[in-house]
């Protein structure tokens, strides 16, 4: 399901997601790259069946893009760090922002408030920056990571071309 949602722009069924009813305090991260996206204090019950948030952890956390699929206009929400599809954005949320980020649980990882920070672990210690996108590209072998998926896809196509030329 994670691959389908994050890489193929899929949607999980309403009211089936792991985090729809989650009430714990913490941070919601991109399941692909670990980028922090939302905090639990900005989460609300929209009645939609998907986790909904009225604000981002940082204004640059996600990218919004027009989505005209299925004969309608929506605004797609993707992770700014890795491009993973997260869900959709609507302007019908609660005050103070009137925004609603309707996000698939399958695109999220939740880190409880009291658990150690993955960013600190990934960066080599407190006070250091997390790895850059280029460092991530060189090191990542996560099967859902779009950078790794794209690399495997390119290699697969290259091997097909070489096979045809040999034959």
Protein Blocks (a to p, Z undefined) as FASTA:
>chain_A
ZZmmmmnopacdehkafklmpcbecddddfklopafbdfklgccehnopacdfbdfbfkl
pccdddfehhiacdddddfklopafbdcdfkbccfklpacdddfklpccddfkbccfklm
mnopahiacddfklmmmmpccfklmklmmmmmmmmmmmmmmmmmmZZ
